């Protein structure tokens, strides 16, 4: 059953997933949060505070004080709306994170690019 398979290039619903993601991201912010200068400045200040913390314990406290962000919130919602199982959604998000380390707004494109490079390499090997 395809609803139990992770979403990736080659999945029969990949193009539909990409269309839905593009549509969702034009009407909302990336799931990781706003990509604006103020948010980036706050993040840089937090990392500077961690780097300059007087001790490892203090750095850990600063790190732990930040609210956790789900970088794939929109991906999870879109996949659930498409009827993928919880396991398939978890596997998709894990794959996106492992292969790209990105978030909702860039992981699907990066995954497509990785897949396209792999196909090109395979085609080249098959010619030789």
N, C-alpha and C positions, 0 to 999 in steps of 0.2 A: 504494500500500500504506500503510495507516494506521500501521504500525510505523515508518515513516520520517518521520512528521509530528510536529512538536513538540506537546507536551501543552498545551492551552489550552481555555478554554470553547468549546464547539462541537465539540471532538474527541469522537467517539462513546464514548470510554472515560473522559471527564472525571469523571463521577460515580463511576465505579469508582476512579479515581485519588484523588479526594477522600476516599472511604471508606477506602481503604488508608492514606492519609496520616493521617487521624484515628486510625485504629487503631494505626498505628506510633507516633504521637506520644503516645498515652495510655500506652504501655508503655515509652517511652524518652524521653530528653532531646532537645531540639531539636538538629539537626545542628551548629548554631553553637556549642553548648556549653551548660552549665547556665545557666539564667536565674535566678540567685539573687543575693542582696545581696553575698556575698563575691566572686563573679566580677565583678560590676559595680564593686565597690570596687577590685579589682585593675586593671580596665580604666581606671577614672578615674585611678588613681595612675600608670599607664603614660602616659596622655595628658598628665597634669600634668608628668611628667618630660620628655616630648618638648617641651612648651611652654616649660619652664624650662631646657632644655639650653643650655650655654654657646655652642654653635655649631651650624650646620646639619649638619655632619658627625656631631657627637655625637647629634643628634636622629635622624638616619638610622640610626645604629648601634642606638639604642634601638628604633626601629621595626622594623628588620630582625631584632632578637634575639627578637621575639615569634614563637612558632610559628604557621605559617599555619593558618587555620581554613577548613574547607569548610562554608560556611553552608548548603549544599544536599546534604549527605551522604545524608540519609534520602530526599530526593527522587530522587537518583540511584539508590539501591537499589530503591525502589519502582518506578520507571520501568523499570529493568533486569528486575525480576521480571515486569513486565507485557509484556515482550518488545519494548520500543522499541529502535531501533537506537542506536548510539553517537552518531551525528549528530543524531538527534532528541532524545536526552537532553541533549546539549550545547546545542542550540538552545533547548530548554525552560529550562534553567538560565540561559542568557544572557538570555532573555526575562524570566524572573522577576527577575533581578538588575537589568536595565535599567529595567523598569517599576516595581519596588518598592524595590529596594535592601535587601530584608528577607531572611529566612532561612526554613528549612523550616517553622517553626511559624506563620508569618504570610503568606508569599508567595502560597500558593494562594487564601486568602481575599481578599487584596488584589487579585489578578488577577481573581477572580470579580466583585468590586465594580467594578473598572474596566470590565469587560465589560458589567455590568448598566447602568452609567451610560451607556456608549456606545450600548447598545440603546435606552435611554430617550430619548437625544438624537435618535437616528435615527427613532424612532417619532414624536417631536414634530415633527421636520422633515417627515415624510411626511404629517402631518395638515394642515400649513399649505400 
